[in-house]
Amino acid sequence: MTDATQSGPMLAADGTPLKKSLARSLRRRKLRALALVAPLLLFVLLSFVIPIVSMLFRSVENGIVAETLPLTVVELKNWDAESSELPDEALYAAFAKDMVEAVEAKTHTRLGTRLNYEQTGMSSMFRKSGRKIKRLDPEADAPFKEKLIEIHDGWGDVETWRTIKTHAVPITNGYFLNAIDMRRTPEGAQAQPEDKQILVKLFGRTLFMSLIITGSCILLAYPVSYLLATLPMRVSNLLMILVLLPFWTSLLVRTSAWKVMLQQQGVINETLVWLGLVADDARLVIINNQFGTIIAMTHILLPFMILPMYSVMQTIPPSYTRAAKSMGATNWTTFWRIYFPQSIPGIGAGSILVFILAIGYYITPEIVGGTKGVFISNRIAYHISSSLNWGLAAALGAILLAVVLLLYWCYDKIVGIDNVKLG
C-alpha cells in the first residue's frame, strides 16, 4: 500500500499515465466515430445548410445597383427623393459615365431587370437606352440631362430616379416587403396597390388548405391503419402492398389521372350523370379550384399518414383492450379510453409529415388547382423559373420556412414533440 502510494500515478502498459492513456483512447474513438458520420455531415452541409443560408442571403442582398452605378449612387445621396424636381446635371453626367461602362460590360440589362421588379418598364428603358448611351462620350457630350431625356423620356421622370435611389442600398428589406404585399418607397414601407395584393392571401390559403388536407388524411388513414394493425399478418402485409403501390407510380401520372377524373367530362361526372344523380347540364365543377386540389393532394399524401399510424398501432398490445372489456367496458369506451390515447403519437407523427409536405407542394396544385387552388409554393416556382425574381422567391421561401418552424414550435409546446413516435 505504501509503496504503491509513493510510486506516483498508475501507468499503462506502454509506460504512460493511465489517465492520459484513457483520454487518448477516448479521443481516438471519437475521431473514428466522426470519420464515420463525416460523409453524412458533408452531405447535409452541401445539400441543406448551404442552400438555406444562400437563400436567406439572396433575400436581402441588393448590391447590383451600387455595383453597376457607383458614381450615380454617390450623387443620389445629394438629391431629395421626396421633391418633385429632377436631379441636377452632375447626377446625369455621373449616370451617363456609369451607363457607358455598364453597357460595355453588358450589366445594364441585369440592372434594368432588377429595377423592373419595383417599377414596370424599367427593363425595356435600360435595354433601349443602352444602345444610344453607348455612343455618348462622357468627357465631351455635355449637357447629359437633355441628351438622356432625348434618348428616353423615362429619364425625365422623377419616379425613375426615386426608384433607383430607393433600391440602391446593398442590403434591402424590399424583397420581404414585397412578399407581404408591401413595397419600399422613399417615404418608407407602404402597402402595394390592391390589384397587386395577392401573396398574403396565398400564404393564408396555403396554411388553410394544408390543415384541411392533413385533417382529411387523418380521417381516412385512421380506420385503414387500425384495420392493418388488427388483421392477421398475412392479410395485413397484402393490404400494405396496396398502400405502398402509389409510391411505384410517378407523381405526375397520379396527378394527371386526377385531372382526367375530376374534369366536367371526366369519369366522376360521367358516372354521376349515368346514375341520374346529376343533370347533364349541371355537372359538378370539381377541378381548377380548391376542392380539386384537396382531393388530389389527400390521395397523394395519404400513405404518409397511414405508415406512421400503422407502425404505432402495431405496437399497442391487444391485451389492453381485452382487459378493459373483461372489466365491463363497452367497445366504444375501450377504444376511446384505452386504444385511441396510445395511437395519438402516430397521429402526431403523420400530421407533421403530411402538413410539412403539403405546405411545400406545387406540382399537384399547379395541375388541378387552376387559379383558385394554387399554393404559395407555385408563386415561388414562378419567380424562380419565369420572372427570375430570385430575391422575392428567396424571401417567400424564408417566410414559409419561418412559418413552418413557428408551427412546429407551437406543436411542441402544446402536444410535445417527445410524444411523437414512429413505432
Salt bridges, closest charged atoms under 4 A:
GLU118 OE2 - ARG114 NH1 2.85
GLU118 OE1 - HIS167 NE2 3.61
ASP153 OD1 - HIS152 ND1 3.33
GLU159 OE2 - ARG162 NH1 2.77
GLU270 OE2 - ARG283 NH1 3.30
ASP280 OD1 - ARG283 NH2 2.70
